[in-house]
Each structure stands twice: as structure tokens, then as C-alpha cells.
Amino acid sequence: MDKTIIGFGIAGNFTHHLEQAGESADFVDVEVDEKDAPKGIFPTFIPGSGSFLGIYPFSSDKIESISDKNIQMEPEVALLCEIDYKGDTISKLTPTYFMAYNDCSIRVEGAKKISHKKNWGENCKGVSSDELKIGSFSLGCVMDDYSLTSFIKRDGKVIQYGENSDLLDYSYFYEKLLDWIVNKLNTQHEHGPLEDLKELIKEAKKPEKLLISIGASRYTEFGEKNYLDIGDIIYVVVYNHKRYQHHNIIEMIEKDEFASGQTSVLRQEVV
């Protein structure tokens, strides 16, 4: 992944995920436009920043754990977007690719900002190198036919970690999501767990591309209650559900052999 690309994530774009992650209380004072609207956008990587956000966090093959912290996989879809500006304001985002993503997070109470739980150094985020091309980010495009699923392989056993979900199950998607993202990037100020995004974009010297994870799916009972251990192999898979059945994906994971085409696979070892 190009190290000039700015990184962001969306909080609360999948119903009930924040409650499962124990983070809903963080947003109690954050106003939203409607009941199921996402809560806000947080930074994961700001190229050129002198803070911890300037540390490049993305890896396609490993997650570095923290000995005294609980970390949890967050299976997501990420969009790679081109950015158009009008002065210092973002006028348009154009998604060009989508891929499997792990917004791996520290589970700790009392963090002042979401970003404090998101970037703890190198190899703390996951992004698949299997990029799937988007023609037009609107209903009727290729993404209509894709689902998101995730697993952990522990002691040789494959266990479902996040629910198998259609991408159309996201609360905000396609044009509604893009309009919301552009608005937040231009108007979100520092408030509670959220940060001033326009200042961060300025700090990154108005980058040309943006990688944004659009929200974590709901956990299974196992995923909600189990943190990551050293030696775990974690999988986030975005796949065409008209070509593959869910059991086909499980078989691929059991063999560690993945069909090429119409899948984006993120496989990381916890080290």
C-alpha cells in the first residue's frame, strides 16, 4: 500500500457492532442525523504526521500484539478512493477498489480518542493485497454480489469470528455513504472521541488518495468474547456470493488455498 495514502475508518456503520465491542458509551454525546447513521470518522494513518498517527500501520500478513493489552479483530471492507479538492475542501471522492480489511483494535476503557485504540505501531492494521476493481459505486455495481466473512484459526481449528454478511447490509452504502464521508471529512470537528479531520488532511498536505474502512461487521458469540492470541491466524474474506457459497470459503481457509478471482483475502498471523 502506497505510504502517501491517508487512512481513515468509520465507526458504527453496522447495526449493534459498537455495543458488542463495548464502545457505544463513547458516542453517547455524539449527535447523528438518523437512528442508524454512523457515529463519525477516525484517523488510522496520517502521512507526514509527527504524532503516532504518522507510523505506517498496514500489513497484509501479520498483526503485532501488545503484551499487556487485549486486541480484537474488526473485519471490514475498505475503499481506496481518489480525492478531488476545491481549495482546501474535498469536493468529491471516487472509489476505485475495494478489499478485505482488519481494523484491529485495542479494547480499553477511557481512551480519549478512537484513534488511540487503532494505531499502536507498525503492523497493527490489516489490508488485503487482493484489490477488487469498482466500476461505479452505486446500486447495480459489482459490490451488490459480495459478502464479508471472517475466521480465526486457533490450534488448527477454524472458528467463525464475525458474521457472514452481505455488503448491502451496511447501514450507509453507495451514494449515501459517499455523501456522508465527504461531509464529515469537511465538517467534523474535535468532539468527544472524534477529531478534526480537515486539520489532519491539511497536515498530510492534501493527499491524492484515501483508504477508508467502512465499518466492522457484527461478531459471532466467539468473536465477541475472545481476543487475539499470539499464533492465531486470522482471515477476513470479501467474496462474490454468486460464485462461491460460504462453505467454499471455509474449505479454502481449512486448506489455506484460495481461488483467484472475485475474492479479496486478508490472512494475518498474530505475532
C-alpha positions in Angstrom: 0.0 0.0 0.0 1.3 3.4 -1.0 2.6 5.2 2.1 1.3 8.6 0.8 -2.3 7.4 1.1 -4.2 8.8 4.1 -6.1 6.3 6.3 -9.4 6.7 8.0 -12.1 4.5 9.4 -15.9 4.7 10.1 -17.4 4.0 13.5 -20.9 2.5 13.8 -21.9 1.7 10.3 -23.1 -1.8 11.1 -26.0 -2.2 13.5 -25.1 -3.4 17.0 -21.3 -3.7 16.4 -20.4 -0.9 18.8 -22.5 -2.5 21.5 -20.7 -5.8 21.0 -17.3 -4.0 21.1 -18.2 -2.2 24.3 -17.8 1.2 22.6 -21.4 2.5 22.4 -20.9 4.6 25.6 -18.0 6.5 23.9 -20.6 8.1 21.5 -23.4 8.9 23.9 -22.8 12.7 23.3 -22.3 12.4 19.5 -25.3 13.6 17.5 -26.2 11.7 14.4 -28.6 12.6 11.5 -30.8 9.5 12.0 -31.0 6.4 14.2 -28.7 4.0 12.2 -26.3 6.7 10.9 -22.6 6.1 11.5 -21.1 7.9 14.5 -18.1 9.5 12.9 -14.8 9.1 11.2 -11.4 8.4 12.9 -7.8 8.6 11.6 -5.6 5.5 11.3 -2.7 6.9 9.3 -1.7 10.5 8.6 1.4 10.5 6.3 3.9 13.0 7.5 2.4 13.4 10.9 4.8 13.8 13.8 2.4 12.0 16.1 1.7 8.3 16.5 -0.6 8.6 13.5 2.4 9.1 11.3 3.5 5.5 11.9 2.6 3.3 8.9 0.3 0.6 10.4 -0.8 -1.5 7.5 0.3 -5.1 6.8 -1.1 -7.9 4.6 0.4 -10.8 6.6 0.8 -10.1 10.3 -0.6 -8.3 13.4 1.9 -7.4 16.1 0.2 -7.9 19.5 0.8 -5.9 22.7 1.7 -8.0 25.7 -0.4 -6.1 28.3 -3.4 -5.2 26.1 -6.5 -7.1 24.7 -6.7 -6.8 20.9 -9.6 -7.8 18.8 -10.1 -8.3 15.1 -12.5 -6.0 13.3 -13.5 -7.5 9.9 -14.4 -4.8 7.4 -14.4 -3.7 3.8 -12.1 -0.8 2.8 -12.4 1.5 -0.1 -9.5 3.0 -2.0 -10.6 6.4 -3.2 -9.3 9.2 -5.3 -9.7 12.7 -3.8 -10.8 15.9 -5.6 -10.4 19.2 -3.9 -11.8 22.7 -4.3 -9.3 24.8 -2.4 -8.9 23.2 1.0 -12.3 21.5 0.8 -12.8 17.9 -0.5 -15.3 18.2 -3.4 -15.5 14.6 -4.5 -14.4 11.0 -3.6 -14.2 8.4 -6.3 -13.9 4.8 -5.0 -11.7 2.8 -7.4 -11.0 -0.5 -5.5 -12.4 -2.4 -2.5 -10.7 -5.1 -0.4 -10.8 -7.1 2.9 -9.6 -5.1 5.9 -8.9 -5.7 9.6 -9.4 -2.6 11.7 -7.7 -4.4 14.6 -8.4 -2.5 17.9 -7.2 -2.4 21.5 -10.1 -3.0 23.9 -9.5 -0.5 26.7 -11.9 1.8 28.6 -11.3 5.5 28.9 -9.3 6.2 25.7 -9.8 9.9 24.8 -10.0 9.4 21.1 -10.9 6.4 18.9 -7.5 6.7 17.2 -5.7 5.9 20.4 -7.1 2.3 20.1 -6.4 2.0 16.4 -2.7 2.7 15.8 -0.2 1.4 18.3 2.7 1.0 15.8 3.8 -0.9 12.8 1.7 -4.0 11.6 -1.4 -3.2 13.7 -3.8 -2.9 10.8 -4.6 -5.3 8.0 -5.3 -4.6 4.4 -5.5 -7.3 1.7 -3.3 -7.0 -1.4 -6.2 -8.5 -3.4 -7.8 -5.3 -4.6 -11.1 -5.7 -6.4 -12.0 -3.0 -9.0 -15.1 -0.9 -8.7 -16.8 0.3 -11.8 -19.4 2.6 -10.3 -20.0 2.8 -6.6 -23.8 2.6 -6.9 -26.6 0.1 -6.7 -26.2 -2.4 -9.6 -22.4 -2.4 -9.4 -20.2 -5.5 -8.7 -20.4 -4.9 -5.0 -24.1 -5.9 -4.9 -22.9 -9.5 -5.2 -20.3 -9.5 -2.5 -20.3 -10.6 1.2 -17.9 -10.2 4.1 -16.9 -13.0 6.5 -14.1 -13.7 8.9 -12.5 -16.5 10.9 -9.7 -17.3 13.3 -7.6 -20.5 13.0 -6.5 -21.5 16.5 -4.7 -24.7 17.3 -5.6 -25.9 13.8 -9.3 -25.3 14.3 -11.2 -22.8 12.1 -13.7 -20.7 14.1 -16.2 -18.1 12.7 -15.2 -14.7 14.2 -17.5 -12.2 12.5 -20.9 -12.9 10.9 -21.2 -13.7 7.2 -22.9 -10.5 5.9 -23.9 -9.1 2.5 -22.2 -5.8 1.8 -25.6 -4.3 1.2 -26.3 -4.9 5.0 -24.1 -1.8 5.8 -26.3 1.0 7.3 -24.9 3.5 4.9 -23.6 2.4 1.5 -23.1 3.7 -2.1 -24.1 7.3 -2.7 -25.5 7.9 0.8 -22.2 6.7 2.3 -20.0 8.8 0.0 -22.0 11.9 0.6 -21.8 11.3 4.3 -18.0 10.7 4.2 -17.3 13.9 2.2 -19.4 15.9 4.5 -17.7 14.5 7.6 -14.2 15.0 6.2 -15.0 18.7 5.6 -17.0 19.4 8.7 -16.2 17.0 11.6 -14.5 19.0 14.4 -12.9 17.7 17.6 -15.6 16.5 19.9 -15.6 13.7 22.4 -13.8 10.6 20.8 -13.7 12.3 17.4 -11.0 14.5 15.8 -10.9 17.5 13.5 -10.5 15.8 10.1 -9.8 18.8 8.0 -6.8 19.7 10.1 -5.4 16.1 9.7 -5.9 16.3 5.9 -4.1 19.6 5.9 -1.3 18.1 8.0 -0.9 15.3 5.3 -0.6 18.0 2.7 -3.8 17.2 0.8 -3.1 13.7 -0.3 -4.4 12.4 -3.6 -5.8 9.1 -2.3 -7.7 7.9 0.7 -8.1 4.4 2.2 -11.2 4.2 4.4 -12.6 1.2 6.2 -16.4 1.5 6.2 -17.3 -0.3 9.4 -16.9 -3.7 11.2 -19.5 -6.4 10.9 -21.2 -8.0 13.9 -19.3 -10.6 15.9 -20.3 -14.2 16.5 -20.6 -15.2 20.1 -17.0 -16.5 19.9 -15.7 -13.3 18.3 -17.3 -11.0 20.8 -15.9 -12.9 23.8 -12.4 -13.9 22.5 -9.4 -11.7 22.0 -6.4 -12.5 19.7 -3.5 -14.6 20.9 0.0 -15.0 19.6 0.0 -17.8 17.0 -3.6 -17.2 15.9 -4.2 -17.0 12.1 -6.9 -14.6 11.2 -8.8 -14.3 8.0 -11.1 -11.6 6.5 -12.6 -12.6 3.2 -14.7 -10.5 0.8 -16.2 -12.8 -1.8 -18.7 -13.0 -4.6 -21.6 -14.9 -3.1 -23.0 -15.7 -6.5 -19.8 -17.6 -7.4 -18.9 -19.1 -4.0 -21.0 -20.5 -1.2 -20.0 -19.7 2.4 -18.9 -23.4 2.9 -16.5 -22.9 -0.1 -14.7 -20.1 1.8 -14.4 -22.3 4.9 -12.9 -25.1 2.8 -10.3 -22.7 1.3 -9.4 -21.5 4.8 -9.0 -25.0 6.1 -6.6 -25.8 3.3 -5.0 -22.3 3.2 -5.6 -22.4 -0.5 -7.7 -19.6 -2.1 -9.2 -19.4 -5.6 -8.1 -16.4 -7.6 -10.7 -14.0 -8.9 -13.7 -12.5 -7.2 -12.3 -12.8 -3.7 -10.2 -10.5 -1.5 -8.5 -12.4 1.2 -6.6 -11.0 4.2 -4.6 -13.6 6.1 -2.6 -12.4 9.1 -0.6 -14.2 11.8 -0.7 -12.7 15.3 3.0 -12.3 16.4 
